[in-house]
């Protein structure tokens, strides 16, 4: 297998590894993790607000099982 075939077969993985290394070296993973946590919090909060009764019932069932 020559370099061109290798690149064509694995270019997505190679690019992903390079981007991951860049993120780790520049310590951007802390910022990315913070952004992900904030977005997940917003999504969960919106879901709970839109489905109050359903969430309340599920929580009650979960607590009763404990």
DSSP file (Angstrom, degrees, kcal/mol; ACC not computed):
  #  RESIDUE AA STRUCTURE BP1 BP2  ACC     N-H-->O    O-->H-N    N-H-->O    O-->H-N    TCO  KAPPA ALPHA  PHI   PSI    X-CA   Y-CA   Z-CA
    1    1 A X              0   0    0      0, 0.0     2,-0.1     0, 0.0     0, 0.0   0.000 360.0 360.0 360.0 128.5    0.0    0.0    0.0
    2    2 A X     >  -     0   0    0      1,-0.1     4,-2.3     4,-0.0     5,-0.2  -0.349 360.0 -95.4 -92.3 178.2    1.5    3.3   -1.0
    3    3 A X  H  > S+     0   0    0      1,-0.2     4,-2.8     2,-0.2     5,-0.2   0.869 120.9  54.2 -62.3 -40.1    1.1    6.7    0.7
    4    4 A X  H  > S+     0   0    0      2,-0.2     4,-2.5     1,-0.2    -1,-0.2   0.918 110.9  45.1 -64.9 -43.1   -1.7    7.9   -1.5
    5    5 A X  H  > S+     0   0    0      2,-0.2     4,-2.2     1,-0.2    -1,-0.2   0.916 113.4  50.8 -64.9 -42.4   -3.9    4.8   -0.8
    6    6 A X  H  X S+     0   0    0     -4,-2.3     4,-2.2     1,-0.2    -2,-0.2   0.928 111.6  47.8 -59.9 -45.7   -3.1    5.1    2.9
    7    7 A X  H  X S+     0   0    0     -4,-2.8     4,-1.2     1,-0.2    -2,-0.2   0.921 111.8  49.6 -61.4 -45.3   -4.1    8.7    2.9
    8    8 A X  H  < S+     0   0    0     -4,-2.5    -1,-0.2     1,-0.2    -2,-0.2   0.851 115.7  43.4 -63.9 -34.5   -7.3    8.0    1.1
    9    9 A X  H  < S+     0   0    0     -4,-2.2    -1,-0.2     1,-0.2    -2,-0.2   0.834 129.2  23.2 -79.7 -32.7   -8.3    5.2    3.5
   10   10 A X  H  X S+     0   0    0     -4,-2.2     4,-2.4    -5,-0.2     5,-0.2   0.141  80.5 114.4-124.5  20.1   -7.4    6.9    6.7
   11   11 A X  H  X S+     0   0    0     -4,-1.2     4,-2.6     1,-0.2     5,-0.2   0.862  79.4  53.7 -65.2 -34.8   -7.5   10.7    6.1
   12   12 A X  H  > S+     0   0    0      2,-0.2     4,-2.2     1,-0.2    -1,-0.2   0.925 112.0  44.3 -63.5 -44.2  -10.4   11.2    8.5
   13   13 A X  H  > S+     0   0    0      2,-0.2     4,-2.4     1,-0.2    -2,-0.2   0.903 113.7  50.5 -66.8 -41.1   -8.6    9.5   11.3
   14   14 A X  H  X S+     0   0    0     -4,-2.4     4,-2.3     2,-0.2    -2,-0.2   0.932 112.5  46.0 -63.4 -46.4   -5.4   11.3   10.6
   15   15 A X  H  X S+     0   0    0     -4,-2.6     4,-2.4     1,-0.2    -1,-0.2   0.903 112.1  52.3 -63.9 -40.8   -7.1   14.7   10.6
   16   16 A X  H  X S+     0   0    0     -4,-2.2     4,-2.3    -5,-0.2    -2,-0.2   0.902 109.9  48.3 -61.3 -42.4   -9.0   13.8   13.8
   17   17 A X  H  X S+     0   0    0     -4,-2.4     4,-2.6     2,-0.2    -2,-0.2   0.914 111.5  50.0 -64.6 -43.2   -5.7   12.8   15.5
   18   18 A X  H  X S+     0   0    0     -4,-2.3     4,-2.3     1,-0.2    -2,-0.2   0.910 112.1  47.0 -63.1 -42.4   -4.0   16.0   14.4
   19   19 A X  H  X S+     0   0    0     -4,-2.4     4,-2.4     2,-0.2    -1,-0.2   0.903 111.9  51.2 -66.0 -40.6   -6.9   18.2   15.6
   20   20 A X  H  X S+     0   0    0     -4,-2.3     4,-2.4     2,-0.2    -2,-0.2   0.914 110.3  48.6 -62.5 -42.9   -7.0   16.3   19.0
   21   21 A X  H  X S+     0   0    0     -4,-2.6     4,-2.7     2,-0.2     5,-0.2   0.917 111.2  50.6 -62.7 -43.1   -3.3   16.8   19.5
   22   22 A X  H  X S+     0   0    0     -4,-2.3     4,-2.1     1,-0.2     6,-0.3   0.906 111.0  48.7 -61.2 -42.6   -3.7   20.5   18.7
   23   23 A X  H  <>S+     0   0    0     -4,-2.4     5,-1.8     1,-0.2     6,-0.8   0.910 113.8  46.2 -64.6 -42.9   -6.5   20.8   21.2
   24   24 A X  H ><5S+     0   0    0     -4,-2.4     3,-0.6     1,-0.2    -2,-0.2   0.898 112.7  49.4 -67.6 -40.1   -4.6   19.1   23.9
   25   25 A X  H 3<5S+     0   0    0     -4,-2.7    -2,-0.2     1,-0.2    -1,-0.2   0.886 115.5  42.4 -67.4 -38.9   -1.4   21.1   23.3
   26   26 A X  T 3<5S-     0   0    0     -4,-2.1    -1,-0.2    -5,-0.2    -2,-0.2   0.443 107.2-126.0 -88.9   0.9   -3.2   24.4   23.4
   27   27 A X  T X>5 +     0   0    0     -3,-0.6     3,-0.7    -4,-0.5     4,-0.5   0.787  66.0 138.2  59.7  30.2   -5.3   23.4   26.4
   28   28 A X  H 3>< +     0   0    0     -5,-1.8     4,-2.8    -6,-0.3     5,-0.2   0.635  51.1  82.8 -75.7 -13.3   -8.5   24.2   24.5
   29   29 A X  H 3> S+     0   0    0     -6,-0.8     4,-2.5     1,-0.2    -1,-0.2   0.826  86.1  56.1 -63.7 -29.3  -10.1   21.0   25.9
   30   30 A X  H <> S+     0   0    0     -3,-0.7     4,-2.1     2,-0.2    -1,-0.2   0.932 111.0  43.3 -64.6 -44.4  -10.9   22.9   29.1
   31   31 A X  H  X S+     0   0    0     -4,-0.5     4,-2.4     2,-0.2    -2,-0.2   0.914 114.5  49.5 -66.3 -43.4  -12.8   25.5   27.1
   32   32 A X  H  X S+     0   0    0     -4,-2.8     4,-2.4     1,-0.2    -2,-0.2   0.911 111.2  49.8 -63.4 -42.4  -14.5   23.0   24.9
   33   33 A X  H  X S+     0   0    0     -4,-2.5     4,-2.4    -5,-0.2    -1,-0.2   0.906 110.6  50.2 -63.0 -41.5  -15.6   20.9   27.9
   34   34 A X  H  X S+     0   0    0     -4,-2.1     4,-2.2     2,-0.2    -2,-0.2   0.912 111.1  48.7 -62.8 -42.6  -17.0   24.1   29.6
   35   35 A X  H  X S+     0   0    0     -4,-2.4     4,-2.6     2,-0.2    -2,-0.2   0.909 111.0  50.4 -64.5 -41.8  -19.0   25.0   26.5
   36   36 A X  H  X S+     0   0    0     -4,-2.4     4,-2.7     1,-0.2     5,-0.2   0.915 110.7  49.2 -62.5 -43.4  -20.3   21.4   26.2
   37   37 A X  H  X S+     0   0    0     -4,-2.4     4,-2.4     2,-0.2    -1,-0.2   0.909 112.0  48.8 -63.2 -41.9  -21.4   21.5   29.9
   38   38 A X  H  X S+     0   0    0     -4,-2.2     4,-2.2     2,-0.2    -2,-0.2   0.924 112.9  47.0 -63.7 -44.9  -23.1   24.8   29.4
   39   39 A X  H  X S+     0   0    0     -4,-2.6     4,-2.4     2,-0.2    -2,-0.2   0.915 112.6  49.3 -65.1 -42.6  -25.0   23.7   26.2
   40   40 A X  H  X S+     0   0    0     -4,-2.7     4,-2.8     1,-0.2     5,-0.2   0.902 110.0  51.9 -63.6 -39.5  -26.1   20.4   27.9
   41   41 A X  H  X S+     0   0    0     -4,-2.4     4,-2.5    -5,-0.2    -1,-0.2   0.907 110.4  48.2 -61.0 -41.5  -27.3   22.4   30.9
   42   42 A X  H  X S+     0   0    0     -4,-2.2     4,-2.3     2,-0.2    -2,-0.2   0.904 113.0  47.7 -65.7 -41.6  -29.3   24.7   28.6
   43   43 A X  H  X S+     0   0    0     -4,-2.4     4,-2.4     2,-0.2    -2,-0.2   0.930 114.2  45.9 -65.8 -45.4  -30.8   21.7   26.7
   44   44 A X  H  X S+     0   0    0     -4,-2.8     4,-2.7     2,-0.2     5,-0.2   0.915 112.9  50.6 -64.8 -42.7  -31.7   19.8   29.9
   45   45 A X  H  X S+     0   0    0     -4,-2.5     4,-2.2    -5,-0.2    -1,-0.2   0.905 111.4  47.9 -61.1 -42.0  -33.2   23.0   31.5
   46   46 A X  H  X S+     0   0    0     -4,-2.3     4,-2.4     2,-0.2    -1,-0.2   0.905 111.5  50.5 -65.7 -41.3  -35.3   23.6   28.4
   47   47 A X  H  X S+     0   0    0     -4,-2.4     4,-1.9     1,-0.2    -2,-0.2   0.930 111.5  47.8 -61.6 -45.4  -36.5   20.0   28.3
   48   48 A X  H  < S+     0   0    0     -4,-2.7    -1,-0.2     1,-0.2    -2,-0.2   0.903 112.5  49.3 -63.7 -40.4  -37.5   20.1   32.0
   49   49 A X  H >< S+     0   0    0     -4,-2.2     3,-0.6     1,-0.2    -1,-0.2   0.902 114.3  44.5 -65.3 -40.5  -39.3   23.4   31.5
   50   50 A X  H 3< S+     0   0    0     -4,-2.4    -1,-0.2     1,-0.2    -2,-0.2   0.769 123.6  35.0 -75.7 -25.1  -41.2   22.2   28.5
   51   51 A X  T 3X S+     0   0    0     -4,-1.9     4,-2.6    -5,-0.2     5,-0.3  -0.363  71.0 147.4-126.0  51.7  -42.1   18.8   30.1
   52   52 A X  H <> S+     0   0    0     -3,-0.6     4,-2.5     1,-0.2     5,-0.2   0.913  73.5  44.2 -57.5 -50.2  -42.6   19.7   33.8
   53   53 A X  H  > S+     0   0    0      2,-0.2     4,-2.2     1,-0.2    -1,-0.2   0.899 114.5  48.9 -67.0 -40.9  -45.3   17.1   34.6
   54   54 A X  H  > S+     0   0    0      2,-0.2     4,-2.3     1,-0.2    -1,-0.2   0.926 114.4  45.5 -64.0 -45.2  -43.6   14.2   32.7
   55   55 A X  H  X S+     0   0    0     -4,-2.6     4,-2.7     1,-0.2     5,-0.2   0.893 110.9  54.0 -65.1 -40.1  -40.3   15.0   34.4
   56   56 A X  H  X S+     0   0    0     -4,-2.5     4,-2.2    -5,-0.3    -1,-0.2   0.910 110.3  46.8 -61.2 -43.0  -42.0   15.3   37.8
   57   57 A X  H  X S+     0   0    0     -4,-2.2     4,-2.3     2,-0.2    -2,-0.2   0.903 112.8  48.7 -66.1 -42.2  -43.6   11.9   37.4
   58   58 A X  H  X S+     0   0    0     -4,-2.3     4,-2.3     2,-0.2    -2,-0.2   0.907 112.3  48.7 -65.4 -41.1  -40.3   10.3   36.3
   59   59 A X  H  X S+     0   0    0     -4,-2.7     4,-2.8     2,-0.2     5,-0.2   0.910 110.7  50.7 -63.7 -42.7  -38.4   11.8   39.2
   60   60 A X  H  X S+     0   0    0     -4,-2.2     4,-2.3    -5,-0.2    -2,-0.2   0.917 111.8  47.7 -61.8 -43.6  -41.1   10.7   41.7
   61   61 A X  H  X S+     0   0    0     -4,-2.3     4,-1.5     2,-0.2    -1,-0.2   0.889 112.6  49.0 -63.3 -40.6  -40.9    7.1   40.3
   62   62 A X  H  X S+     0   0    0     -4,-2.3     4,-1.1     2,-0.2    -2,-0.2   0.913 112.8  46.8 -65.7 -43.6  -37.1    7.1   40.5
   63   63 A X  H  < S+     0   0    0     -4,-2.8     3,-0.3     1,-0.2    -2,-0.2   0.882 109.5  54.5 -67.7 -37.9  -37.1    8.4   44.1
   64   64 A X  H  < S+     0   0    0     -4,-2.3    -1,-0.2     1,-0.2    -2,-0.2   0.849 104.9  54.5 -64.1 -33.5  -39.7    5.9   45.1
   65   65 A X  H  <        0   0    0     -4,-1.5    -1,-0.2     1,-0.3    -2,-0.2   0.812 360.0 360.0 -68.6 -29.9  -37.5    3.0   43.7
   66   66 A X     <        0   0    0     -4,-1.1    -1,-0.3    -3,-0.3    -2,-0.2   0.491 360.0 360.0 -76.1 360.0  -34.6    4.2   45.9
